[in-house]
Amino acid sequence: MASYRDLLNRTKAEIEEIGTTDARERAASSEPPLFLDVREREEWEEGAVPGALHVPRGQLESRIEGLLPDRSREIVVYCSGGSRSAFAAKSLAELGYENVASLTGGFTDWKRSGFDVETPVTLTPPQRARYSRHLLIPEVGEAGQQRLLASRVLLIGAGGLGSPASLYLAAAGVGTIGIVDADVVDDSNLQRQIVHSTERIGEAKVLSAKRTIEALNPDVDVKTYEERLTSENIERILGDGWDVIIDGADNFPTRYLVNDASVWHDIPVVHGSIYRFEGQVTVFTPQAGPCYRCLFPTPPPPELAPSCAEGGVLGVLPGIIGSLQASEALKVLLGIGDTLQGRLLLVDALATTFDEVSVERDPACPVCGEHPTITEYIDYVEFCAGVGRPVGT
Amino acid sequence: MTAVRIPPTLRAEVGGERQVEAHGEDVRGVLENLIERYPALALQLFEDGELAPFVNVYLGGEDVRTLDGLETTVNGKSLILLPAMAGGS
């Protein structure tokens, strides 16, 4: 019968080991290995190798494939002293990981050598419970959830699109949500604007949305801008610093304003628009992809744009489009997946079809093109919802 | 025959249809054929004989401006007309 010592020695003989000095040199190289911390949560929270992935030893076999599908990736696995990591390295080799070394001396030796250590920012127990379904997704996980909590999303409009978008972003734990809207809640809004409620009729939409969001998730800080977005206030509002803008505006002047500002401030915009049974969604990433003016260089003249009276929208349609916007925003924030950048999704709820057309960057775009002709904000005069033309034309 | 998808904002001009069929070798031909039957579309689609800047036409999912413009051969693919749409509330 083998003792623990026998088992450890036998295991160490079967794996690669690396000393802390060599490991640190590898970490500073142009292709650094992934440091994999297999200690318990409490140990990890007290300090870890910067950038390390944390998977407790007991969950290693069940979770590693999802977290690290690339089996050729160079891995330095460590624990506190080099024993648990030896067993972990053996398991990883058995799972097909080709380039694994166990850190001899472990984190204790790393720290004693005076090498860089970071204290991971961790979720509180209530946050671990709240976001548990995110933590289970390899593409999100604890690091992704931390990222969301530190993220800032600005919503233009707390109406049809802003309602579902704000609710899902808040539920997802986006830490700061800004909302720009000058309107008050009207009873005709409640057929679709689910962030508001009957008792809020007459209340400012931004305050109504703030109350709903804070009741849903106290982690979220809601910044309200009870004003209409204009060329006068847009610099101040964007100056508060935003990672993503969700455009749920109801008129062309605001959409062009948001677009031009986003290009100049280098902020991605998740665009959504709705009309009756149909909606459009796309993502505009400044410089990397097209902008709204690449798609539509100018708004239609007022006489050709649909009139307010002809409008109307199926109540659930903004639910679909606004939720897609929230999903795209989360992907942009997390840096995962393929967003709708360069693709315009066309949703028809009456026929239940989802079509896609490609949107390319226009080198002649007046805002993001090679020789921009628009370099300051244009105030389009609003004629009625959905219509506008430049002042003086 | 080319199938042409009509956006909701232009349906009033074509009698409420979601999709109509039209003849033509190239995009210009198809759109002109459409306008012969639905003259009200002309203002919505053309400006000085060219595609208006506030409307996009997609052939097989590609913006015709990135192909050969109105001279792009349709080749049995379907067209989508798409004017800018602003609604969000």
Interface residues (C-beta under 8 A of the other chain):
Chain A: G157 G159 G160 L161 G162 N189 Q193 D247 G248 A249 D250 N251 F252 R255 G272 S273 I274 Y275 R276 F277 E278 Q280 L295 F296 P297 T298 P299 P300 P301 L304 A305 P306 E310 G311 V313 P318 L344 L346 D348 L350 A351 D355 E356 V357 S358 V359 E360 A385 G386 V387
Chain B: P7 P8 T9 A12 R18 L43 Q44 A52 P53 F54 V55 N56 Y58 G61 E62 D63 T66 I80 L82 P83 A84 M85 A86 G87 G88 S89
